[in-house]
Structures are given as structure tokens and as C-alpha cells.
Amino acid sequence: PRRTTRKIAMTQTKRDLADPTDQTEKETELKRSKMAVEAENLKENYEEKKIENEEKTEERIEFQVPIKYKGEEYKVAIELGDPEKSLEKLMNGDDIVIKREEISIKISYPISKPFSLVLKKDKEEGFTRKFLAKSITDRYTAMYQEEEEEVGNPGHYELMFNRKPSNGSYGIWGHDLSDLVLHSMYKTKEGVYSLGIDS
């Protein structure tokens, strides 16, 4: 797609530049081509995330928050952009959900430079659901803050809501922190944990 974009730009003639209407159409075409490339990049990252999800085992820990809307009760995920209220109402937060001394959680979305978050149990018996949720949300908050302090806020794509990628320590792409929700975590076949993060 990038070759196509350059070809369109190079084939503009003097006549094209002389005609304001035609020039506008050319600029629109270039913009759409660039957007197509950007959308394809987002799609590729989504496919990588999908493959990773398929490699997860059946061991799953849910993070659910009850809310009421028009008299009906619903269960929603934790909002990473504003986690405090969600953590206060987290269902079964005191339950021991992992009986181990230490675990490793892979942080891979939405970033291009994955890393591991290593945690030690918060109770004698193991890890509580609320401790896991707070540790994960705290790390995501710190990750976005560190990236912005390092390279600044890249802004968003024109005519799109997606966050532009930033070339910092994490390589955050596609989404602001306020776009993301944490709904679960899984134990992979390799023994590490992966997160259920949606946007």
C-alpha cells in the first residue's frame, strides 16, 4: 500500500496542480490511501492479538463490575482510564483466584514492545482478584504516563478515533488508555498469564 501512495503522489502533473478542484480530489485520494495503510496496520496488530488469544488455556479469571441501568443489572469490565470506581465495586474481589507464590503477566496490547509484569502473592494463600486487577490497572496507568513523558502525545489519526503510534519504550498504538477495558486474564500453555483487554 505504501508504494501505491508514493505512485499517486509522483504522478501529479502540472495540469493537476493548476486545477484547484482536481488538486483537492488528489489530496483526498492520497488521504484515503494513507488511511487504508493505517487501517491495515491496525488490522495486522489485531490478528496478532487474536492468535495470542487462541493459544490460551481454559484457566480464566474474570473481572466483573455490576451496574444498574433502567432497573436492570449488568456486568461490565474494568475501565482502565478510570479504574478506581470499578475496583471499589469489583465482584468477589477478596476471592483467592491463583494459589501461587509468584506469577508473570504478559503485557502486549496495545503496544508493539511487549513486556512481563511479575507479581508476588498478596495473601498467604495466594492472589486475590482485587489485588490482580489493581496491579494491572496501575501498571497500565504508569505505562501510558511514562510513554507520554518520554516522547509526548502523538495525537489521533485525522477522521479516525485511533491513537497514532508513539515510538517510546512501549510503542503504544491504536488506543488511548480511556479506550481500554480489562475483563479477564488467562494462563497460557507456557505458564505465564495473558490479559483480556478490549477497546
C-alpha positions in Angstrom: 0.0 0.0 0.0 2.9 2.4 0.6 4.2 2.0 -2.9 0.7 2.9 -4.2 0.7 6.1 -2.1 4.0 7.2 -3.5 2.9 6.4 -7.0 -0.2 8.6 -6.7 1.9 11.4 -5.3 4.5 11.2 -8.1 2.1 11.1 -11.0 0.6 14.5 -10.3 1.1 16.7 -13.4 1.4 20.4 -13.8 -2.2 20.4 -15.1 -3.3 18.7 -11.8 -1.6 21.4 -9.8 -3.2 24.1 -11.9 -6.7 22.9 -11.3 -7.7 23.5 -7.6 -10.7 21.2 -7.8 -8.7 18.3 -9.3 -5.9 19.0 -6.8 -8.4 18.7 -3.9 -9.6 15.4 -5.3 -6.0 14.2 -5.5 -5.3 15.2 -1.9 -8.5 13.4 -0.8 -7.3 10.3 -2.7 -3.9 10.5 -1.0 -5.5 10.9 2.4 -7.7 7.9 1.8 -4.8 5.8 0.7 -2.8 6.7 3.8 -5.8 5.9 6.0 -6.0 2.5 4.2 -2.4 1.8 5.1 -3.0 2.8 8.7 -6.1 0.7 9.0 -4.2 -2.3 7.6 -1.5 -1.8 10.3 -4.3 -1.8 12.9 -5.7 -5.0 11.4 -2.3 -6.8 11.5 -2.0 -5.9 15.2 -5.5 -7.2 15.8 -4.7 -10.5 14.1 -1.6 -10.9 16.3 -3.7 -10.4 19.3 -6.3 -12.9 18.0 -3.6 -15.6 17.5 -2.3 -15.0 21.0 -5.8 -15.4 22.5 -6.2 -18.8 20.7 -3.1 -20.1 22.5 -4.6 -19.5 25.9 -5.7 -22.4 28.2 -9.1 -22.8 29.8 -7.9 -21.3 33.1 -9.6 -17.9 33.2 -10.1 -15.2 35.8 -13.0 -12.8 35.3 -13.0 -9.1 36.3 -16.7 -8.0 36.5 -18.3 -4.9 37.9 -22.1 -4.8 38.5 -24.0 -1.7 37.3 -27.7 -0.9 37.1 -29.3 0.7 34.1 -33.0 1.4 33.9 -33.7 -1.0 36.7 -31.7 -3.9 35.1 -28.4 -5.1 36.5 -25.5 -5.7 34.1 -21.9 -6.9 34.5 -19.2 -4.8 32.8 -15.4 -4.8 32.6 -13.0 -2.5 34.4 -12.3 0.8 32.7 -8.6 1.3 32.6 -8.9 5.0 32.1 -10.8 5.4 35.4 -10.3 2.2 37.4 -11.0 3.4 41.0 -14.8 3.2 40.9 -14.6 -0.2 39.2 -12.2 -1.6 41.8 -14.5 -0.5 44.6 -17.4 -2.5 43.2 -15.4 -5.4 41.7 -17.3 -8.7 42.2 -15.7 -11.3 44.5 -12.7 -9.1 44.9 -11.4 -10.9 48.0 -11.5 -14.4 46.5 -8.2 -16.2 46.1 -8.0 -16.9 42.4 -4.4 -18.1 42.0 -2.7 -20.2 44.6 1.0 -19.5 43.7 3.8 -17.6 45.3 4.6 -15.6 42.1 3.2 -15.1 38.6 4.3 -13.4 35.4 1.7 -11.5 33.3 2.4 -10.6 29.7 1.5 -7.1 28.7 1.2 -7.0 24.9 -1.8 -4.8 23.9 -1.9 -2.2 22.6 1.8 -2.0 22.4 4.5 -3.1 19.9 7.1 -3.8 22.6 5.6 -6.4 25.0 7.0 -7.0 28.5 6.3 -9.0 31.6 4.7 -7.8 34.9 5.9 -10.1 37.7 3.8 -10.1 40.9 4.1 -11.8 44.3 1.1 -13.0 46.1 -0.8 -10.6 48.4 -2.2 -13.2 50.8 -0.8 -16.3 52.4 -3.0 -18.5 50.3 -2.2 -16.7 47.0 -3.5 -13.9 44.8 -6.8 -12.1 45.4 -8.9 -10.9 42.4 -8.8 -7.3 43.5 -5.0 -7.3 44.0 -4.5 -8.6 40.5 -6.9 -6.1 39.0 -5.3 -3.2 40.8 -1.8 -4.3 39.9 -2.7 -4.5 36.3 -4.6 -1.2 36.1 -1.8 0.6 38.0 0.8 -0.8 35.5 -1.3 0.4 32.5 -1.6 3.9 34.0 2.1 4.1 34.6 2.9 2.7 31.1 0.8 5.5 29.4 2.3 8.2 31.7 5.9 7.0 31.1 5.4 6.9 27.3 3.9 10.4 27.2 6.6 11.8 29.4 9.3 10.2 27.2 8.0 11.1 23.7 4.8 13.1 24.1 1.3 12.5 23.0 1.2 11.6 19.3 -2.5 12.6 18.8 -5.0 10.8 16.7 -5.4 10.0 13.0 -7.4 12.5 11.0 -11.1 11.4 10.6 -10.4 8.5 12.9 -10.5 8.0 16.7 -7.5 5.8 16.8 -4.4 7.0 18.6 -1.3 7.4 16.5 1.6 5.1 17.4 4.4 6.6 19.6 8.0 5.4 19.4 8.7 5.3 23.2 9.7 2.4 25.5 6.4 0.6 24.9 5.4 1.6 21.4 1.8 2.3 22.3 -0.5 2.3 19.2 -4.2 2.5 18.3 -5.8 3.4 21.6 -5.8 5.9 24.4 -6.0 4.4 27.9 -9.6 5.6 28.2 -10.5 3.3 25.3 -9.5 0.1 27.1 -11.3 -2.2 29.5 -9.9 -5.2 31.4 -12.3 -8.1 31.5 -10.2 -11.2 32.3 -6.8 -12.9 32.4 -5.7 -16.3 31.2 -3.0 -18.8 31.9 -1.2 -19.7 28.7 0.3 -23.0 27.8 3.7 -21.6 28.6 2.6 -21.0 32.2 2.5 -17.2 32.0 -0.7 -15.1 32.2 -2.1 -13.1 29.3 -4.8 -10.3 29.6 -8.2 -10.0 28.2 -8.1 -6.3 27.2 -10.8 -4.9 24.8 -11.3 -1.5 23.3 
